[in-house]
Amino acid sequence: MATVNFTTQEFTSRSDQAFDLADKGESFVSTDETYLEPDKELRRAIHAEELLVGVEKDIREMFREHTTYA
């Protein structure tokens, strides 16, 4: 199995080729090592556990609103 390396820019312009490789069982790797700096919005971030609590609550409410008992 061959591995083909793409930078992000190459992947963007050659995504069809990358997906064709994947369909054939080949693999491709993004070789960019870009570090994203935290920005001023980082303080608004929440942990996965906090997100899960909110999502579970929303799902339960939606289920209650759309479930009818005969």
N, CA, C and O of each residue as an XYZ file, in Angstrom:
280
protein
N       0.855     -1.174      0.000
C       0.000      0.000      0.000
C       0.899      1.235      0.000
O       1.768      1.375      0.861
N       0.695      2.101     -0.937
C       1.480      3.330     -1.038
C       0.828      4.439     -0.240
O      -0.394      4.479     -0.089
N       1.653      5.339      0.270
C       1.146      6.511      0.966
C       1.551      7.742      0.179
O       2.712      7.885     -0.204
N       0.608      8.624     -0.061
C       0.867      9.856     -0.796
C       0.703     11.016      0.169
O      -0.285     11.092      0.899
N       1.669     11.915      0.171
C       1.630     13.083      1.059
C       1.096     14.300      0.304
O       1.500     14.575     -0.825
N       0.190     15.015      0.945
C      -0.367     16.252      0.399
C      -0.200     17.358      1.428
O      -0.399     17.129      2.621
N       0.160     18.549      0.984
C       0.016     19.701      1.857
C      -1.457     20.083      1.827
O      -2.206     19.599      0.980
N      -1.874     20.943      2.740
C      -3.276     21.357      2.761
C      -3.665     21.999      1.442
O      -4.744     21.730      0.913
N      -2.795     22.843      0.910
C      -3.092     23.515     -0.360
C      -3.207     22.498     -1.495
O      -4.105     22.601     -2.331
N      -2.305     21.517     -1.528
C      -2.392     20.489     -2.562
C      -3.668     19.666     -2.409
O      -4.327     19.338     -3.396
N      -4.008     19.337     -1.172
C      -5.218     18.546     -0.946
C      -6.442     19.291     -1.452
O      -7.335     18.692     -2.052
N      -6.487     20.591     -1.211
C      -7.623     21.390     -1.660
C      -7.763     21.329     -3.174
O      -8.872     21.197     -3.693
N      -6.661     21.421     -3.872
C      -6.735     21.435     -5.336
C      -6.768     20.035     -5.944
O      -7.138     19.876     -7.107
N      -6.380     19.003     -5.159
C      -6.325     17.642     -5.702
C      -7.161     16.662     -4.872
O      -6.825     15.482     -4.779
N      -8.238     17.148     -4.276
C      -9.033     16.286     -3.394
C      -9.624     15.092     -4.135
O      -9.747     14.012     -3.558
N      -9.991     15.268     -5.403
C     -10.525     14.136     -6.169
C      -9.509     13.000     -6.235
O      -9.862     11.830     -6.088
N      -8.250     13.357     -6.456
C      -7.198     12.343     -6.522
C      -7.034     11.655     -5.171
O      -6.869     10.437     -5.106
N      -7.079     12.435     -4.096
C      -6.931     11.860     -2.757
C      -8.058     10.891     -2.457
O      -7.807      9.812     -1.921
N      -9.288     11.242     -2.787
C     -10.415     10.361     -2.518
C     -10.402      9.132     -3.427
O     -10.838      8.055     -3.019
N      -9.906      9.287     -4.649
C      -9.752      8.121     -5.521
C      -8.761      7.131     -4.908
O      -8.976      5.920     -4.954
N      -7.675      7.653     -4.337
C      -6.699      6.791     -3.666
C      -7.352      6.061     -2.494
O      -7.144      4.863     -2.305
N      -8.133      6.785     -1.719
C      -8.793      6.181     -0.564
C      -9.765      5.094     -1.002
O      -9.868      4.056     -0.348
N     -10.476      5.321     -2.100
C     -11.404      4.317     -2.619
C     -10.678      3.045     -3.035
O     -11.252      1.956     -3.003
N      -9.394      3.188     -3.431
C      -8.591      2.030     -3.856
C      -7.855      1.383     -2.684
O      -7.089      0.438     -2.876
N      -8.085      1.892     -1.469
C      -7.420      1.322     -0.305
C      -6.067      1.925     -0.016
O      -5.376      1.483      0.902
N      -5.675      2.927     -0.781
C      -4.407      3.612     -0.535
C      -4.619      4.651      0.562
O      -5.754      4.975      0.908
N      -3.542      5.158      1.093
C      -3.696      6.180      2.126
C      -3.012      7.468      1.692
O      -2.102      7.470      0.863
N      -3.475      8.547      2.273
C      -2.841      9.836      2.023
C      -2.698     10.559      3.346
O      -3.478     10.352      4.276
N      -1.688     11.409      3.413
C      -1.339     12.091      4.655
C      -1.201     13.574      4.375
O      -0.583     13.971      3.388
N      -1.774     14.390      5.240
C      -1.551     15.830      5.165
C      -0.236     16.121      5.865
O      -0.053     15.742      7.022
N       0.676     16.783      5.182
C       2.013     16.998      5.730
C       2.209     18.381      6.339
O       3.306     18.707      6.793
N       1.168     19.191      6.352
C       1.301     20.522      6.963
C       1.381     20.403      8.477
O       0.720     19.557      9.079
N       2.178     21.240      9.073
C       2.264     21.295     10.523
C       2.012     22.734     10.956
O       2.907     23.414     11.456
N       0.794     23.176     10.757
C       0.428     24.542     11.078
C      -0.068     24.609     12.517
O      -0.947     23.843     12.912
N       0.492     25.519     13.290
C       0.049     25.709     14.665
C      -0.951     26.848     14.681
O      -0.651     27.956     14.238
N      -2.131     26.573     15.191
C      -3.152     27.603     15.284
C      -3.056     28.262     16.653
O      -3.177     27.598     17.683
N      -2.844     29.540     16.656
C      -2.740     30.297     17.895
C      -4.116     30.477     18.520
O      -5.093     30.709     17.807
N      -4.206     30.373     19.830
C      -5.485     30.681     20.489
C      -5.847     32.143     20.227
O      -4.967     33.003     20.189
N      -7.102     32.420     20.050
C      -7.524     33.796     19.816
C      -8.358     34.291     20.996
O      -8.509     33.595     22.000
N      -8.892     35.492     20.861
C      -9.641     36.097     21.966
C     -10.921     35.336     22.286
O     -11.491     35.528     23.360
N     -11.391     34.470     21.376
C     -12.604     33.699     21.603
C     -12.351     32.441     22.441
O     -13.298     31.750     22.815
N     -11.096     32.143     22.736
C     -10.770     30.940     23.499
C     -11.482     30.920     24.843
O     -11.852     29.850     25.326
N     -11.682     32.083     25.455
C     -12.337     32.145     26.758
C     -13.783     31.649     26.692
O     -14.370     31.299     27.716
N     -14.358     31.619     25.481
C     -15.734     31.146     25.317
C     -15.809     29.634     25.134
O     -16.901     29.068     25.093
N     -14.667     28.983     25.023
C     -14.641     27.541     24.767
C     -15.194     26.762     25.955
O     -15.098     27.195     27.104
N     -15.771     25.611     25.655
C     -16.260     24.726     26.713
C     -15.646     23.349     26.516
O     -15.208     23.005     25.419
N     -15.618     22.580     27.568
C     -15.098     21.224     27.497
C     -16.157     20.304     26.902
O     -17.344     20.629     26.904
N     -15.727     19.173     26.401
C     -16.636     18.201     25.801
C     -17.714     17.766     26.786
O     -18.869     17.572     26.405
N     -17.335     17.613     28.049
C     -18.309     17.187     29.057
C     -19.422     18.223     29.206
O     -20.592     17.863     29.339
N     -19.064     19.507     29.184
C     -20.062     20.570     29.283
C     -20.975     20.566     28.054
O     -22.185     20.762     28.161
N     -20.378     20.343     26.905
C     -21.160     20.279     25.675
C     -22.133     19.114     25.729
O     -23.297     19.257     25.354
N     -21.666     17.966     26.192
C     -22.510     16.782     26.267
C     -23.731     17.003     27.154
O     -24.828     16.558     26.815
N     -23.558     17.676     28.270
C     -24.684     17.957     29.163
C     -25.744     18.762     28.420
O     -26.930     18.436     28.483
N     -25.327     19.803     27.723
C     -26.280     20.630     26.980
C     -26.943     19.878     25.847
O     -28.142     20.031     25.616
N     -26.178     19.069     25.140
C     -26.732     18.307     24.025
C     -27.747     17.290     24.529
O     -28.825     17.148     23.953
N     -27.406     16.586     25.599
C     -28.349     15.613     26.161
C     -29.654     16.284     26.579
O     -30.737     15.746     26.350
N     -29.544     17.465     27.193
C     -30.740     18.189     27.615
C     -31.598     18.554     26.398
O     -32.817     18.382     26.420
N     -30.964     19.053     25.350
C     -31.700     19.431     24.141
C     -32.367     18.224     23.492
O     -33.505     18.317     23.032
N     -31.668     17.098     23.451
C     -32.237     15.892     22.849
C     -33.448     15.424     23.645
O     -34.471     15.061     23.065
N     -33.339     15.431     24.968
C     -34.468     15.005     25.806
C     -35.679     15.916     25.588
O     -36.807     15.433     25.489
N     -35.452     17.228     25.514
C     -36.554     18.156     25.282
C     -37.200     17.924     23.918
O     -38.425     17.933     23.800
N     -36.373     17.716     22.883
C     -36.912     17.463     21.547
C     -37.704     16.167     21.526
O     -38.751     16.087     20.885
N     -37.214     15.159     22.219
C     -37.911     13.875     22.264
C     -39.272     14.036     22.933
O     -40.277     13.511     22.454
N     -39.292     14.773     24.052
C     -40.561     14.993     24.759
C     -41.557     15.748     23.884
O     -42.743     15.420     23.873
N     -41.090     16.746     23.158
C     -41.972     17.560     22.315
C     -42.551     16.763     21.149
O     -43.656     17.058     20.693
N     -41.826     15.763     20.660
C     -42.263     15.046     19.463
C     -42.738     13.641     19.726
O     -43.001     12.891     18.786
N     -42.854     13.269     20.979
C     -43.314     11.926     21.300
C     -44.726     12.015     21.841
O     -45.016     12.787     22.755
N     -45.580     11.224     21.269
C     -46.967     11.149     21.762
C     -47.235      9.736     22.222
O     -46.769      8.768     21.621
N     -47.977      9.633     23.275
C     -48.321      8.324     23.805
C     -49.793      8.057     23.518
O     -50.640      8.915     23.772
N     -50.103      6.886     22.996
C     -51.488      6.548     22.646
C     -52.199      5.979     23.856
O     -53.377      5.631     23.772
